[in-house]
Amino acid sequence: MIVSPSLLSADFGHLADDIAMLNRSEADWYHLDVMDGVFVPNISFGFPVMEAMAKLATKPLDVHLMIVQPEKFVTQVADLGAKIMNVHYEACTHLHRTVQQIKAAGMMAGVTLNPHTPVSLLEDIIGDLDLVMLMSVNPGFGGQKFIEHAVEKTRRLKQLIQANGASTLIEIDGGVNRTTGKLLADAGADVLVAGSAVFKAQDPEEEIRVLKHL
């Protein structure tokens, strides 16, 4: 299992310490949630903070843009050295074009679906995607309760990927912990994003290790 801890749940007063912990841990990627207060009802952090994070991080950046018109920022995300750029299906009028822009910039192209958005809408583009991220909470805030329907949705997405002969990874974001993570792993998830479960744990590195080996 690929584990991508969400820095939205980190202690921003001691961000360097939290990133150093992730550097030491078995975490694979760093998940960066960018919110604009328009697409989602919250604002998180922007490029100056992410640039500071990137200088400290020793593992790939998994950038999740919960913003309108994410295509405007492909170059800036690539300039961070990001491995993955995730954009929302609901925020992209010309999704195929945006996916191609992300790939042309040298990144893995990810498309994120909100809880209400069916996986069937990706049928015509699934072969072009490196990754699909399913939101298992409504985007905008950390620490929310896991939406159980995400487990069945993960199964359906796995079936869609296999039916199209694609190699797309499945990433899940929201309310992920040991219990929900096991359900998602069994349903076909490849990547788990965990925020509160990691950063509020007594031993964050152990929590990451457990998720890694689900």
N, C-alpha and C positions, 0 to 999 in steps of 0.2 A: 504493500500500500504506500502511495506517495502521500506525505503529510505536509500541508501548507498552512502553518500557524498564521492567524490573522493579527497583524500588528495594530488593528483598530482597538484590540483589547489590551494592548501593552500599557505600561506605565510611562506616559509621555514625559514625566519628570525625570525618569531614569531610562530613557530610550536606549542609550548606548549599552547599558547593563543587560537589558532584555534581548537586544540583538546579539550581544556576546553569548548569552545563554543559548540562543537558537543556533549560533555558529558551532557551539560545542555539542549540541544535541544531535539526535538522529533525524531532525526535520530535513525535508528535501528542498522545499521552496519557502519563500516569504510572501504571504498574501497581503497585498496593499489595496485597501478599499478606498476609492476616491468618490466622494459624494459632493453634489453641487447645490443642494437645497432646492432644486427644481425637479429633477427626475425622481429624487427621493427627498423626504422631509427632514433632511439633516445635512450638515456640512462636516466633512472630516478633515482632510489635509490636502495640500496641493504639491506642486513640483518642488519648491524649495525644501520641504520636509522630506520628500521622497529622495531627493538628491543626497541629503544628509544620510538617510538610511542606506542608500546604495553604496556609499563610501565605506560603511561599516560592515555591510553584509558580505559573506563569503559564499553564499548560495544563490541560486537564481531567483529573480523577482517575478512574482505572479500578480500582475497588475489588473485590478478589476475596476472598470470605470462605470460607476453608477451615475452617469451624467447624460445630458442631452448632447447631441452632435459629437460623439466621441471621436469621429473620424478626423476632427480638427487637431487631435493631439497624438496622432500616430507617430510622428517624427519625434516629439518630445518624450514619449514613452520609450521609443527605441533608443534615444540618446541616454536614457538612464542605464542602459544595458539590460533591459528587461528580457526575460525568456518568453513570457506569455503575456498577451494583451487580450483581456476579456471585455467584450462589449455586450450590451443588452439587445436582444432581439427587438424589444419594445421601443428602443431608442434610435434604431437605425432604419431610415426610410429605404436606403439602398444597401442592404446587408451584404450582398455578394461583392459589391464594389469595396466596401469597408474591409471585408475579409481579405480580399486580394491586396489591398493597401498594407494591411498588417503583415502579410506574408512577404510582400516586396520589401518591407523594412527589416526583414530578417528575424521576425518573431513567430512563435506559434500563435495561430489564430483561434481564439476561444469565443463562443457565443453563449450568453447567459439567458436563462429563462426564469421569469418570475413564477411564483407558485400557481397562478391562474393560467399560464400559457402552456398549451399542449405540445408535447414533443413532436407530434405529427406535422407541425408547421415547419420543421427542419428537414422534411423528407427530400426536398429538391436541392438542398445545400449540404447535407450531412457528409458527403464525400469530400467536400472542400475544407472541412473543419478538422483542426487538430484536437480540439477539445470542446465539450459542451459542459457548462456548469449549470446545475439545477439549484435554484434557491429553495431551501427547505425552511425558510422564514420569509416574511415580507421584507425586502431590502430597506436599509436606512438606519438600523440600530443594532448594536451587539446585544448579546445576552437574551435573545428571544427564545420562546418555546418552539421546539421542533414540530414541524407539520408532518404528521405521520404518512400522509398521502405521498410524500416524496419517495418512500420506499418502493411502492408500486410504480411510480413514475420512472424511477431508476431502471426497473425491470423493462418497462416499455421502451425506454431509450436504448437499452442494451439490445433489445430485439431489432429496433430500427437500424442500429449500427451494423449488426450482423447481417440483416437482410440486404443491406446495400454493399456488403463486402468492404466496409470502411474500417479504419484502425483508430477512430476517434476515441479519445479518453473521456471518461465521465468523472466530473468533479462535483462535489456537493458542498454547499455553503449554508450554514445556519443551524444552530442547535446541535452541532455534532459533538458527541462525547463517546465514552467507551461503549455505552449501550446502543445508542443510535448508530454509531459507527459500525458496529458488528452487523446490524440489520442491513445497512447500506453496502457493506463489503459483500455480504451474501447475495445481495440483489444485483451486483455487478459494478459497483463504484470502483474507480481507480485512484481517485485523489480525494482526500478529506481536508476541508478547511476547518480549523478549530481555533476559536478565539478564547472565550471565557473558560472553556474546559482546560486549556493549557495555562493561560496566564493567571487564573485564580486557583490553580491546583497547588497543593502543599509542595509538591515536587514536579515542576513543569517538565523537566527533562524525562522523568519517568512516565508522565502522562503521554508525552510524544512517543516514547518507546512503545507503550501499549498500543497506541493508535497505529503505529507503523507496522505492527505485527498482527493486526486483526485478520 
